[in-house]
Amino acid sequence: MRCFHAGAAREIHEPYLALLGESRLGLGLIARDPDGRVRRYSLLVPTEDGGFPTVVGRLCRTLKAGCTEGLVHFALGKPFTYVPLKNLLDMQDETLARRLFRDRIVLFGDTQPFTGRVEAPVNLAAWETEGGDTPAIVLQAQILRTALLGAAPREAARPLVVLLVAVAALLVLIEDWRMAAIAALAALLFGAAADVAALRSGVFVPPGAIVATLLAAVVLRAVAGRFRRPAG
């Protein structure tokens, strides 16, 4: 499921269109999962006329012929640093500026702690220590990094997810709910380790349905045990 936050969208200033032209414009919209966090990205936002590139899509396809979209690879590369715009404007040493920015992709954006931020699983802003949310420009940079390197993890095939859900449902066959709970806990720990290993290899296995099935099996087993009447 994908949704795009467009609450802050405004009409583009006409002189910008005249200066840049449509071929150099991209949408800054970011896809969010149902919980509000950003885990995936698109290079093209569907429109009535077909589609319009996102900022990352426009940049990536300008810099490289083949770009991929999908899940953001948060473990790719090091956290980002930034140079305050004021420092850049006050910079007198042109050699220093060249060393800082030559042969690099430079993104301009807001890095304040209370504005221009989005929810994400990982905060890759090197100047911040807390997670929970991240500057949108930092997330855009990580998306661009993922797209340029073609490193977006691919989602596991649906038949595999269905099979894992079916295996998780087998816990309902364990008569003692305590044993079922222990088995579910072991399955959760093993599944978390396996999911991380799969993600490192470039495959993402959605855990939501599997975890929900494990918990439902334990609850059903506990309810059945409580209402079971002793024989005789």
N, C-alpha and C positions, 0 to 999 in steps of 0.2 A: 504494500500500500504506500502511495506517495502523495504528499500534499505540499503545496508551495505557499510559503508565507508571503502574501502580497498586500498586507495591511498598510505598509508604508510606501506603496507604489505611487509615484507622482508622474504627471505629464513631463516628458522630456523637454528641456529648454530648447527652443527652436534653433538658436545660434549654434548649439552643440551639434545638432543634426547637420546643419550646413557646413560646419567645420570638419566633422569626422566622417559623415556619411553613414548610412545604415550598415555598410560592410565592416565597420569598426566598432559597432555597438554590441553589447551583450547584456543579458538579463542577470541581475545580481541575486536572483531568487535561489533559495536553498531548500532542498527536499527534506522533510521531517518525517520521522516515523510516528506511529500513533501516540507514543509516550512523549513526543515533543523533542526528542533528541535527534541529532543529525548523524546518520550512519551511512548514507548512500548519496550519490550525486548523479546528475544527468548533464549531458553535453547539449541537449536540445530540449526546450520546453514546448510541449504540444500547443498549437494554436489552431484557429479556424482555417488558416491558410496553409497548415502543414506543421510548422515549428519554427522557433526562433532560438538561436544559440544562447547559452548562458555565458557569463564572463569567462569561466574556465573553458567552456567549449570553444569559444572564439579564440582565446589565447592558445589553447593546445593545438588546434587545427592550423593556426598560423605558424606555430613553431615546429610542428611535426605532422606528417601526413596521417599516421595511424594513431588514434587515441581511443582509449577504452573508457567505459562508464560502468558504474556499479557501486560496490561498497568502498568506503574510504579506508585506506590502509593506514591505520593510526600508528603502527610500529615502524613505518618506513621513514628512515632518516632521523636527523636530530631535531630537537625543539628549535623554534625560530627565534631570532633576535630582531631588534628593530633599531632604527636611528630616528630620534625625534626630528620632526620637520624643522623646528626652530634651529636645532643644531646644524642641520643641513644648510639652511639659509645663511647661517652665520659663519659657515665654514670658509676659511680663507685659503686653505691648502688644497689646490686642485689635484695634486698628486694623491692626497689622502682620499679624496672623493672618488678618484679613478680606482684606487685599490679597493675601496669598499663596494663599488657597484659595477665595475667593468665585468662584462661577460656574465652578468647575473640578471635574473628576472626580478624586477623591483615592483612591489605592489604598494599602493598608497591606501591607508585606511585608518579607522579609529581604533586606538588601543586603550581607551579609558576603561576603568573598572565598572562603570555603571551604564554605559551606552554602547550600542553597536555590538551586542554580545548574543551568542546562541548557545543552547544546551548541546553538549557533546560528551561522549564517553571519556574522552581524554583531552586535557588542555595542553597544547603544544607551544604555549607562550613561555619562553625560557625565563622571562622576567617575573612570572607569577608562580606561586607555590601551591595554590589551591585549585582543585578541579571543580566540576559541576557545570561551569559554563566557560566559554572561551571567546576572545574577540573574533568576530565574523571574518575579518581579514586573515587571521591566522588559519582558520578552517579553510578558507578559500585557497590559501597557499598550499595546505596539505592536500586538498582535492586536486589542485594543479599538479602537484608532485606525483600523486598517484596516477593521474591520467597520462602524464607525459611518459612515465615509466611503464605504463600498461600493467600496473601492479594491483589492480582492483581484485580482491578475492571473489571468486565465483561462488554462487549459492549452490548447495548440494541439490542433486536431482530430487524431485518430489517423491518418486518411488522409494528412495532411500529413507526419507523422512517418515513416510507412511510405515515402512518396515520397522523403524525404531520406535514409533508410537505403538505399534502392535506388540512389540516385545515388552515395552514398558507396561502395557495393559495386562500382561501375564501375571503381574504381581497380585492381581485380584484372586488368583487361584491358591495363594498361600493362606491356609486357614487361620493361623495365629496372626493377628494384626500387628503384634509386636515384632515378629519375625519379618512381616511385610514391611514395616517401617524401617527396620535395620537394612533390609535388602534395598529399599528405595534410597536410603542415605548412601549406601555403598554405590548404587547406580549413579546417583547425582555426583559423587566425588569422581568416579571413574569417567563419567560423561563430561564433566568440566575439563578434566585433564585431556581427554580425547578431543574435545572441541577446540581447545587451545592448540593442540598439536596439528589438527586439521587446518586451523586458521593460519598457522605458520606455513603450511604447505600450499596455501592459496585457496582453500575450500572453507566456506562458512556453512555450518549446520545449524539452522534455527532451533534454539533449545526450548522455546516457549511451549509448544504443543507436547513435547516429550516430558518436560517437568510437570505440566498440568496433569498429564495422564498418570504419572507416578503418584502424585499427591491424591488424585481422585481414587486410584486403586487402593491406597492405604486407608482413606476415609471410608470407602465402601466396605472394605474388609473389617474395619473397626465397628461400623454400624451393624453389619451382619452378625458379628460376634456378640455384640451387646444384646441383640434381640433374639439370639438363638436360645431355644428352650432346651434344657437337659432332657435326654431320653428317659422315659419311665416316670 
